[in-house]
Amino acid sequence: MGTASTNSTKPAMRDSLIAAAFQLFLERGYEQTTVDDIVTLAGVGRRSFFRYFPSKEDVVFPDHDQCLDDMTRFLAASADSDDPIARVCGAARIVMRMYAENPTFSVQRYRLTREVAGLRTYELSVVWRYEKTLGDYLRTRWADRRDGTLRANVVAAAVVAAHNHALRHWLRSGGEGDPLAAVDEALEFVRSTWSPAPASDAPAEETEDVVVVITKRSTPMWRVVREVESSLGEG
Amino acid sequence: MGTASTNSTKPAMRDSLIAAAFQLFLERGYEQTTVDDIVTLAGVGRRSFFRYFPSKEDVVFPDHDQCLDDMTRFLAASADSDDPIARVCGAARIVMRMYAENPTFSVQRYRLTREVAGLRTYELSVVWRYEKTLGDYLRTRWADRRDGTLRANVVAAAVVAAHNHALRHWLRSGGEGDPLAAVDEALEFVRSTWSPAPASDAPAEETEDVVVVITKRSTPMWRVVREVESSLGEG
């Protein structure tokens, strides 16, 4: 579930290109920086840049592909006994963990996307890919429900919205506080909306077997007693 | 709440440009059609095109600005007594009505956006504007709730997802069936999730007074009878 492997397997040249790009974006602005400027500062050729990044926009969001892979693998490893909604909340947490790993970079990028319309649009397409990944998983889990597809689409959108609510709040604050605690609180709102069961692994309280009798007030007492007796008899 | 005014106030030249653009998009493809091709076919100058549409992409989605205005006005006309969630569901219905007004055009455009990546991205930014409009309204309505902002963001996303679920289903089917009935069903899923009250103004069914008795299976029958009797006695 972790994304720590991202950093260790990522080639050093890719990291240099990201660092050079952000240095220039902050110094001169995103629009004023060309791919040539970036490769010159990083001391590599243009072809090296395009080996790692299809476009200048992609260098702004270098970790989402890896994060989507991590999320997809986390969802694929789900057991049938897992609560589907708790699972997609866990998947959303992977994304927040990626942002939380590098607060300075995350906040710099957030400010950049506020200034450049094209990057906001790019970000929307990234968000859509996460939402689709969560929705695909939920659609499979709820394939036998009559409203499974609708429910999957709505819950996936709700999870993404809750995640982004916590993320945006954290980024706007300049990366202050614990974003993982904040995202857990936001996701708990979604989870508790559709899954009444407790999220924790704590054992359920011992409950004694209970009989529920619902009867109209006008029902004669002898019929109520018979109903209760027959319910008890089923045990 | 209607969008019928859109057609009557829209200048004829704007309509000709849309018609010419779609004729060419369908004949040669979107990428192969230039703004020059469109204005030549419509028999107007380039400046006329850009007076109505900032870019070639905008002619593909000519009604969203008007629809966003209609939605904003509909939300602004909301009374404090209106259920906020029912109101945003009503607002989402305005969008579906716009699509339903012209099924052929809606289906053509849908097929176009499936083929052209840039149009899908454009569509995501349109969807985001609707979601933001709904979220702004809900944030205001729930300003005094501790979780008001989170709730507003999640519900707005859920409403948009439910609307798009019904819309996509209808567009994929080639515009068959009643999209307004379908969107109502999808929106009812969202409304009933957070607002337990019935959406319709129909009077609630006459219900007889009901007694619910919950008892442990091990409780002796005489105690159950006493419980039922004392519940009835409260009436």
Interface residues (C-beta under 8 A of the other chain):
Chain A: R120 T121 Y122 L124 S125 W128 D147 T149 L150 R151 N153 V154 A156 A157 A158 V160 A161 A162 N164 H165 A186 F189 V190 T193 W194 E208 D209 V210 V211 V212 V213 I214 T215 K216 R217 S218 M221 V224 V225 V228 E229 L232 G235
Chain B: R120 T121 Y122 L124 S125 W128 D147 T149 L150 R151 N153 V154 A156 A157 A158 V160 A161 A162 N164 H165 A186 F189 V190 T193 W194 E208 D209 V210 V211 V212 V213 I214 T215 K216 R217 S218 M221 V224 V225 V228 E229 L232 G235
